């Protein structure tokens, strides 16, 4: 049996004169938080709409719970909770009353309401009108609505959009807690790498409809080489030596920056010293995830 709760094969979505999703092969593991990352317009929301059956693919296959979505749509969707764009609610009703409406529509026992309110930490405000909630509280209520049917999979499209730092922190901590509390798999889309980094177990980076990376954060770091920063008392001579070795040396603020190659850093340092270069600084500078994300999305090449 496949370890993936979501698996797409060569998924495509074409609009007139525009390919929004291009040969996408997502693999989301059960019980983990999958961060679906990309700049605005990258194809994240289109993909999520296809996963939820709200949009039909042009071609390709979607499997969720090891079943084909097109052939088992209602059976699959009954086990999925989601927020796409903003959550819907009645402002004049309380949080509890809003969840009563959802429970009635889904034919769910009302006892579940208090359970999901506890999970999203809204029990204290369950009898307060939702129009008086902060944006972060409204977003948590939306997640409670998505959880009320006790889904196995939760799909959230940009859930921290428009929130202040306190609201972002609330939603982040809630999402991180869900796999352990509810035995649920979460896929969360965002264009904010720093948020995904703090939440996700695995990530996929998409841009212009193409999946450029998929794996853990550790794998992303290991595949994305940083720079080596060198300081030398005979700077020009060191630059010439590096050029002779095939490096493109960039000088900034009296330091030399080069991209690593197959030769190990310690071997390169040894060779520079043997050639008479007076090296007093030699540091491998690891790229931040923000830099890696910009490199991947701007370069458009899979890593």
N, C-alpha and C positions, 0 to 999 in steps of 0.2 A: 504494500500500500504506500502511496506517495506521502512524503512528510509535509507536503505543501497544502495549505488550506485554500490558497488562491494560486492558480497557475494559468497563465495565458500563453498562447502559442501563435506567434506571427500575427498579432492583433493589429488591425488597421482601421482607421476612420478617416474617410475622405469627405471634405465638403467641396463645393464648387471651386475648382482651381486651387485647393489648399488641402494638404495632408496633415491633419491634426495629430494623428497617432500613426507611427511608422514601424511595422514589424516588431511590436512590443512583446517581450517575453518576461513577464513578472513571475516571481516565485516567492510567496509569502508563507513562512513557516508557522505552524500551529503554536499558540501560546506565547507569541512574541509581539513586540511593537515594531511595525515596519514603517519607517519614515519615507514618504514618497516626496522627493525634493526636486524643485526646479523653479526657474524664474517664472514670473507671470506670463501666461500665454504658452507655456511649454507643452501643454497637453495633459496636465494632471487632472483637471476637472472633467475633461472629456473622457479620460480613462475611467474615472470613478463613476461617471454616469453610465458607462457601458457595463461596469461591474455590477451596478444596481439595476440593470435592465431598463434604465430610463432612456437609453439610446442604443440603437442597433449598430453593431460593427459593420463596416464595409466588407471585411473579411477577417479570417482568423478564428481562434477558438478561446473560449473562457471556461475554465473549470473551477468550481468552488465546492468545497467538501467532496472533492474527487468526482463531481458530477457535472455534466455539460449544462451550462446555464440556459442555453436556448431550448433544451429538451426538458429541463426540470425547474423552470423559473420560479413558480410559486412555492414549491417545496424548499428551494434554496433561500428565497427571500424571507420566508418565515423565520429563518435562523440568523438574520442579519439586522442589526440596528445601524442607523446612519444619521448624520447631519450633513446636508449639502447646502452650502451658503448659510443663511441665518436660520436658527431654529424657529418654528412657528408656535405661537402661544396666544392666549386671550388675556390681554392686559388687565381687564377688570376682574378676572378670576384670580383666586389664590394659586400658589404652586400646587397645593393638594388637589384643588378643583381642576386645574389643567391636566394633571395626571389622571384624574378620574375620567375625564373625557377620552384621553388616550386609551385607558384601560377598557372603557366601554366599547370603543371602536374595535379594539383587538380581542374583545371577549376574554379579558384577563381578570383574575380575582383581585379585588381592591387591596388585599393584604400585601400585595407586591409593592404598592405605592410607598408605604413607610420604609420598606427595604431599600428601594432606589434612592429615596430622599436621604437616607442615612449614608449610602455610598457616596453621593455627591455633596454631602455635608450641607444640606438645606433643611434639615429637620427643624431647626430653631425658627426658620422663617416660612414654614409650610402653610401657615394661615395668613400670610401677607400677600397683598395684591401684587401681581407680577410687574405691573407698570411702575411700581416703586422700587423694583430691583435694580441693582447695578448691572452693567453689561456683562460682567463676569458671572454674576448670579444667574442671569438669563441664559447664558451659555451652559452653565451647569445644569439648569433645568432642562435644556435641550438634550443634554447627555442622559439625564434621568429618563426622559421620554424614549430615547433610543435604547435604554437598558431595560425598560419595563417588561419587555417580552422575554427577558433572559436570553439574549442572543449569544451565539457562539462566536460571532464576528461583528466587530464594530468598525464602521468606516466613517472617518471624519475629514471633511474637506475644509482646510484652512480654519480650524476651530479657534485660533487666537487672533484672528483678524479684528482690528479695531480696539483691542483690549489695552488697558494701561498695564504697566509692569506688574502691579499687584494681581490684576485679573489673569495675566499670562501665567504668573507663578501658580495661581490656584488651579488653572486648567491643566498645566503641566504636571503638577503633583497628583491630580486626580487621574489623569491618563496613565501615569507611571504605575499607579496602584491597581489598575483594573485587572491585568492578567492574574495577579495573585489573589485578589478578592473574588473575582467573578469567573476565573478560568476562561478568559476570553482572549481572542486574538484581535489586535488593533492595527488598522492601517490608517495612517494620518498623513495628509498632504500638507505641504507648506512651502513657501518660498524663503523662509527664514532658517538658515542653516543652524544658527546657534540654538534655536529651540529644538530642532530635530536631534542635534548632538546630545542634548540633555535628557532626551526621552527614549530614543529609539535603540533597539537591539540591532536591527538591520536597516539598511537604507538602499533606495534606488534613486539614481539621479537621472532625470529626463530633461531634454531640451530639444525644441523643434520636433517633438513627437518621437524622438529616438532615446532609447535607454542607454545611457553612456556608462553607467556603473551600477552594479548590484552586489551587495555583500555587507559585511560588518564594517563598523567604523575603523576597526584595527586594520582590516584588509585595505581599506581606502588609503589610510596613512602609509601602509607598507608599499603600495603601488605608486604612490605619488612622491617622487624624490624631491627633497628640498634643495638647498644650495650649500656650497662650501664657501665660507668667508676666510680670506687670507690677507694678512698684513705682513709686509716685507720691508726691510730697510733698503733694499735695492728693487724698488717697485717695477720700474720699466723692464729690468732684466728678468724678473719673475714672470711678468706678462709674456715676454718673448718665449721663455721656457714653456709656459703653459700652452701657448700657440703651437709650439713645436710638437707638443703631445696631442694636439688636435682639439684643445679646449678653446671655447670662445670666452675670453676673459673680459669682464665688465668692471671698470674702476669707478667706485663711488665713495666719496669721502675718505680718500687715501686707503681704501680697502679694495681687494679684488674679489669678485663674485663669479663662481663658475658652477655649471650644472654637473652633478656626479656622472661618472661613466662606469664602464665595467671594472676598471682598476679600483681596488679598495682605497679608501681615504688614507689609511696609514701607509700604504705603498706609495701613493702619490706624494705624501709629505716626505717620505724617505728619499724619493727621486729628486725632489726639489732641493733638498739640503745637499745631496751628493753633487748636484750641479752648481753649488756655490751660492744658492739663494739664502738670504739671511731672514728666515721666517721667524717672526715672534708671535704670530697669532694664526691659528688654523682651527676653524670651528665649523662643524656641520650644523647648519641652521634648518630645523624642520619646519616645513610649511604649516601654517594654521589651516584648519579645515575651511575657513573662509577663503583663503588663497586657493586651496585645492578646488573648491566649488567654482570659483571664478575661472580658473584655468580650464576646468572640464567644460563648463557651459559656454565659455567664450570660444574655446578651441573647437568644440563640437566633435571631439574624438573620444571614443570609448577607451577606458583604461582598465 
